[in-house]
Amino acid sequence: MSVSATPLTNSKAPFDELAPDGVRREMVPGWSGGARRTLCAFEQIANRYAAHLATCRESLVRDLSDAPWGRQLAGYFERGKMIRPILVWLAADAAGGKAEEALPAAEAMELLHVAALIHDDIIDRADERRGLPALHRSIGESAALVVGDYLILRSFDVLARAVTNESSVRVLKAVRALSRFAQECCRGQLREIAPYPDGRFEELAQNGARRTLCASEQQYFSIVRGKTASQFAAAVTLGAVSGNASDGDLRALRTFGVNAGIAFQIRDDELDLIGDSAVLGKPAGTSMGAGRPMLPFIYLAKHGSPDALAAFAAM
């Protein structure tokens, strides 16, 4: 089956303006009609896989019952939109496979994602995640760091279980793909938090606004392709491999995943500026406060008036 003939690519990029976990279209005043329609489209897709989502959540919570701090972890897995598992199933269907057979891949992606969130919250010193206290606030930073590592390793173990339904060749291909994209995610995160290997990071970190404005558009997209788009690309790649996609379809789906991930991060950055922490389920303004490169500020530096730049500098 050709990807170009599937429902996945017939709708205009249903994920290109997604809100992050827990955000509904009516929650952010001023959103355009296009953004609202996009979230409507996402909800329709999520409804299509409602049974798979329920099974995935239940399996994850059950599987983590014996994990370190499994009870605390369960709360995070019971919440969130689970966009990455949905992408796995979409890709599996688009490739002509069966979404239900891609359940191990979907679980692996969510495990990896939550691990990244735990590590992100430690780096950002965030207080909340998905409407709950951030894990490091509950169990301490050192313990949370190890729990995040545990979930990463667990994701590969879960993915390897797919060998009961898939050929060993396809499972190995999926494991290698997940490893490659996980490494790229780490590289993207490092580009964001320590972009200057010559030591200039420490100097610029003292002035978050200066660091945000000094980033280039090229630097921003290099970071985003790594830290966010790599996860979306991994999700569709695992689904495509499960569906035994052709090489051409695999490349097309991977490109879709990268572009969807970039668009998602841009929207997430916007919500960091205009969102409400109580609604988002995580602190708003975290990225801005940390001086992270954000596209609105990069464009402000490039195109903003002197008055706009002065107002930003005074924030």
Stockholm file with secondary structure:
# STOCKHOLM 1.0

chainA/1-315         MSVSATPLTNSKAPFDELAPDGVRREMVPGWSGGARRTLCAFEQIANRYAAHLATCRESLVRDLSDAPWGRQLAGYFERGKMIRPILVWLAADAAGGKAEEALPAAEAMELLHVAALIHDDIIDRADERRGLPALHRSIGESAALVVGDYLILRSFDVLARAVTNESSVRVLKAVRALSRFAQECCRGQLREIAPYPDGRFEELAQNGARRTLCASEQQYFSIVRGKTASQFAAAVTLGAVSGNASDGDLRALRTFGVNAGIAFQIRDDELDLIGDSAVLGKPAGTSMGAGRPMLPFIYLAKHGSPDALAAFAAM
#=GR chainA/1-315 SS CCGGGSHHHHSSCTTTTCCCTTCCGGGSTTCCHHHHHHHHHHHHHHHHTHHHHHHHHHHHHHHTTTSTTHHHHHHHHTSSCCHHHHHHHHHHHHTTSCGGGGHHHHHHHHHHHHHHHHHHHHHHTCSEETTEECHHHHHCHHHHHHHHHHHHHHHHHHHHGGGGTSCHHHHHHHHHHHHHHHHHHHHHHHHHHSCCTTTHHHHHHTCHHHHHHHCCHHHHHHHHIIIIIHHHHHHHHHHHHHTTCCHHHHHHHHHHHHHHHHHHHHHHHHHHHHCCHHHHTSCTTHHHHTTCCCHHHHHHHHHCCHHHHHHHHTC
#=GC SS_cons         CCGGGSHHHHSSCTTTTCCCTTCCGGGSTTCCHHHHHHHHHHHHHHHHTHHHHHHHHHHHHHHTTTSTTHHHHHHHHTSSCCHHHHHHHHHHHHTTSCGGGGHHHHHHHHHHHHHHHHHHHHHHTCSEETTEECHHHHHCHHHHHHHHHHHHHHHHHHHHGGGGTSCHHHHHHHHHHHHHHHHHHHHHHHHHHSCCTTTHHHHHHTCHHHHHHHCCHHHHHHHHIIIIIHHHHHHHHHHHHHTTCCHHHHHHHHHHHHHHHHHHHHHHHHHHHHCCHHHHTSCTTHHHHTTCCCHHHHHHHHHCCHHHHHHHHTC
//
